[in-house]
Amino acid sequence: MELVRKKGRTAMEVVEHTGVPFLIFPSLRDTNVVTHGFSMRPGGVSEGIFSSMNLSFTRGDEEAKVRENYARLGKAMGFACEDLVLSDQTHTTNVRVVTKADRGKGFTCPKDYRDVDGMVTNVPGLVLATFYADCVPLFLVDPVHRAIGLSHSGWKGTAGKIGKHTVEVMEKEYGTRPEDLYVAIGPSICQDCYEVSEEVIAAFRQAFEKEFWKELFYKKPNGKYQLDLWRANELIFEEAGLQPERIVTTDLCTCCNPGLLFSHRASKGRRGNLGAFLMLKED
C-alpha cells in the first residue's frame, strides 16, 4: 500500500527499522540535534480497529499491546520508553516546560498535570510525545540554544495559535529567537478532507485578518466550509517571526491515507492514535 501524497508540499521520508516504519522530516534530521519521528499504522501488535501500531491507552485497546507497540517504536526510532513524557491533550493552548523531573510521566509513572497540548524542553534525552488522528503536530527545533517544542494543534488550538504560543514559551525559557527555529507541520487532515461548520469558521475569522480568509477556507453549496489547517499554522509561525523557508509542511493527509495512518474522520471515530516524538540529542 502506497502513501497518497499532496503535491506542492514537503516530502516526508518513510524510514523503517526492525520492521517498524515511521515518518521523518529531512529538514529536522539535517539539524543534527534531534531524533524525531511520526508513527504509522503498520508494525505493531494491536488488532481490529487499533491495527496495528496504536499508541493510545484510553481508546479501549489492551494496555499490554499498547506498551509493546511503544517498545517496538522506541527501538525503531532510537529512544528508551522510560524517557518518554506524554501530553494530556484537551484542545487547549497550554504549553508545559518539561524538566528532568517529568521523565517517564504518562508511561512509567502517572502524569501530575492536566490540559497540556504543548511541551518544550532543553533537556537532552527526554522524549516529548503527542498524539493524533487528524489534528496537526507541530515540531519546533532551536539548534542554536538547543531547545525543542512539540505541540498538538486541532482546530481549537490552531484558532488559539498554540504554535505562536509555543515559540513564545521557548523565547522566554531558553532565549530562542524565532529566526533560528526550524519548524515542521506534520501529518494531519488536509483542506480537501476537512469540512467544518460555521461555528469553526467564526473562530478563524476572529483569529486571522480578513486578507487571509481566502487562503484558509471557502464555503460550499451545502453551507459548510473546507478549512486549511496547514496554511493556518504556516501563517501563525510567520506571524511569530519565523523565516518562511524554515517552515515546512507535510505532504501527507491522515484522512487520505486511512490504511497507513489513523484518521478520526475517515474511521468515524473507530481508531487508535498516531504519535509524534521529538528528542534533543546529547551534546
C-alpha positions in Angstrom: 0.0 0.0 0.0 1.5 3.3 -1.1 1.0 6.7 0.6 -1.2 9.2 -1.1 0.8 12.4 -1.2 -0.3 16.0 -1.7 1.6 18.0 -4.4 3.4 21.1 -3.6 4.4 20.2 -0.1 7.5 18.9 1.7 8.0 15.2 1.0 8.3 13.3 4.2 10.6 10.2 4.2 9.5 6.8 5.3 12.2 5.1 7.5 11.9 1.5 8.6 14.0 -0.2 11.3 13.3 -3.6 12.9 10.1 -3.9 10.8 8.6 -0.7 12.1 8.0 2.1 9.6 7.8 5.8 10.6 7.9 9.2 9.0 10.6 11.9 9.3 11.2 15.4 8.0 14.6 15.8 6.2 14.9 19.4 7.5 14.7 18.3 11.1 17.0 15.4 10.6 19.6 17.7 9.0 19.8 20.0 12.0 21.7 17.1 13.6 20.5 18.0 17.1 17.3 15.9 17.4 15.8 12.5 17.0 12.3 12.7 15.7 9.5 10.7 14.0 5.8 10.3 13.4 4.3 6.9 13.7 2.3 4.9 11.1 -0.2 2.2 11.5 1.9 -0.9 10.5 4.4 -2.6 12.7 2.5 -3.0 15.9 0.6 -5.8 17.7 -2.8 -4.2 18.2 -5.8 -5.7 16.4 -9.1 -4.8 14.8 -9.8 -1.0 14.7 -6.5 -0.5 16.5 -4.4 -2.3 14.0 -1.6 -2.3 14.5 0.6 0.5 15.9 -1.9 2.1 18.3 -0.4 4.4 20.9 -3.5 5.3 22.9 -4.1 3.8 26.4 -7.6 5.4 26.5 -9.5 4.2 23.5 -10.2 0.6 24.6 -7.1 -1.3 23.4 -5.3 -3.8 25.6 -2.6 -2.0 27.7 0.0 -4.8 27.2 -0.3 -4.4 23.4 0.0 -0.7 23.6 3.1 -1.0 25.7 4.6 -3.5 23.2 3.8 -1.0 20.4 5.8 1.7 22.3 8.7 -0.7 22.8 8.8 -1.6 19.1 8.6 2.0 18.1 11.2 3.2 20.5 13.6 0.5 19.2 13.0 1.6 15.7 13.2 5.4 16.3 16.0 5.2 18.8 14.6 6.2 22.1 14.0 4.5 25.5 10.4 4.3 26.7 11.4 5.3 30.2 12.5 8.7 28.8 9.0 9.5 27.4 7.0 12.5 28.6 3.4 12.2 27.3 1.0 15.1 26.7 -2.5 15.4 28.2 -4.4 16.8 25.3 -7.7 18.6 25.7 -7.5 21.1 22.8 -6.1 23.9 24.9 -3.2 26.2 24.1 -1.3 25.3 27.3 2.4 24.6 26.9 4.3 22.8 29.6 8.0 23.4 30.3 9.4 19.8 30.7 12.3 19.1 33.0 14.2 16.1 34.3 11.5 15.6 37.0 9.0 14.8 34.2 10.9 11.8 32.8 8.6 8.9 32.3 5.3 10.7 33.1 2.4 9.1 31.3 4.3 5.9 30.6 6.4 4.6 33.6 4.6 6.8 36.2 1.4 8.8 36.3 1.1 12.3 34.9 0.7 15.0 37.6 -0.5 17.6 35.1 -3.7 18.1 33.0 -4.7 20.0 29.9 -1.3 20.0 28.3 -1.3 20.3 24.4 2.2 21.6 24.0 5.6 20.8 25.6 9.1 22.4 25.4 12.4 21.3 26.9 16.1 21.8 26.7 16.9 18.6 28.5 18.7 16.1 26.2 17.3 12.6 26.2 13.8 13.4 27.2 11.3 12.3 24.6 8.3 14.6 24.1 5.3 12.7 22.8 1.9 14.0 21.5 -0.9 12.1 19.8 -3.0 12.4 16.6 -5.7 11.1 14.3 -6.3 14.1 12.1 -5.1 17.1 14.2 -1.9 18.9 13.4 1.5 18.0 15.0 3.9 21.0 15.3 7.6 20.2 15.7 9.9 23.1 16.7 13.8 22.8 16.8 16.2 25.5 18.0 19.7 24.3 17.1 21.3 27.4 18.5 20.0 27.3 22.1 19.5 23.5 21.8 15.8 23.5 22.7 12.7 21.8 21.3 9.0 22.1 21.3 6.2 19.7 20.3 2.5 20.8 20.2 -0.9 19.4 19.3 -3.0 21.8 17.2 -6.5 20.8 16.3 -8.9 23.5 15.1 -9.3 25.0 18.5 -5.5 25.0 19.1 -4.9 26.5 15.7 -7.5 29.2 16.2 -5.9 29.9 19.5 -2.4 30.0 17.8 -0.7 27.4 20.0 2.2 27.4 17.5 2.9 31.0 18.3 2.5 30.4 22.0 5.0 27.6 21.9 7.5 29.9 20.2 6.9 32.5 22.9 7.5 30.0 25.7 10.7 28.9 24.1 11.8 32.5 23.8 11.1 33.1 27.5 12.6 29.9 28.8 15.6 29.3 26.6 16.3 32.6 24.8 15.1 31.1 21.5 15.0 33.6 18.6 12.2 32.9 16.1 14.6 33.3 13.2 16.7 30.4 14.5 13.9 27.9 14.6 13.2 25.1 12.2 9.6 24.1 12.3 7.6 21.2 10.7 3.9 20.9 10.3 3.2 17.2 10.4 0.7 14.6 9.0 -2.9 15.7 9.6 -6.1 16.3 7.8 -5.9 18.3 4.5 -8.2 21.0 3.3 -9.8 18.7 0.7 -10.9 16.4 3.5 -11.7 18.9 6.3 -15.3 20.0 6.1 -16.3 22.2 9.1 -19.3 24.2 10.3 -19.9 28.0 10.5 -19.0 27.9 14.2 -15.5 26.8 13.4 -15.1 29.3 10.7 -16.3 32.1 13.0 -13.3 31.3 15.3 -10.9 31.6 12.3 -12.5 34.8 11.1 -11.8 36.2 14.6 -8.2 34.8 14.8 -7.0 35.8 11.3 -7.1 39.1 9.3 -9.6 39.2 6.5 -6.9 39.3 3.9 -6.1 35.6 4.7 -9.6 34.2 4.7 -9.5 33.1 1.0 -6.3 31.2 1.7 -7.8 29.5 4.7 -11.3 28.4 3.8 -14.1 28.5 1.3 -17.8 28.0 1.5 -19.6 25.1 -0.2 -23.2 25.0 -1.6 -24.3 22.9 1.4 -23.4 25.8 3.8 -20.3 24.0 5.2 -16.7 25.1 4.7 -13.4 23.5 3.7 -10.7 24.6 6.1 -6.9 24.6 5.6 -5.2 23.9 9.0 -1.8 23.6 7.3 -1.9 27.1 5.8 -3.2 28.4 9.1 -0.3 27.1 11.0 2.2 28.4 8.4 0.7 31.9 8.9 0.8 31.5 12.6 4.5 30.7 12.5 5.2 33.6 10.1 3.4 35.9 12.5 5.6 34.6 15.3 8.7 35.8 13.3 10.0 32.6 11.8 11.7 32.6 8.4 9.3 31.2 5.9 12.0 28.9 4.3 12.4 27.2 7.7 8.7 26.3 7.9 8.0 23.0 6.2 4.6 21.4 5.8 3.9 17.7 5.3 2.6 16.2 2.0 0.6 13.6 3.9 -3.0 13.8 4.9 -4.2 11.3 7.6 -7.7 11.2 6.1 -6.4 10.5 2.6 -4.3 7.5 4.0 -6.6 5.7 6.4 -4.9 2.3 5.8 -1.5 3.6 6.8 -2.4 6.5 9.2 -5.2 6.7 11.8 -7.9 9.2 10.9 -10.8 10.1 13.1 -12.9 11.4 10.3 -12.2 8.5 7.9 -12.9 5.9 10.5 -15.9 7.7 12.1 -14.1 7.6 15.4 -13.2 3.9 15.4 -9.5 4.1 15.6 -6.3 4.2 17.6 -3.8 7.1 17.8 -0.6 8.0 16.0 2.3 9.6 17.8 4.7 12.4 17.2 8.1 12.1 19.0 10.9 14.7 19.5 14.1 14.3 21.5 17.1 16.6 21.9 20.3 14.6 21.3 23.1 14.6 23.9 25.8 17.2 23.2 
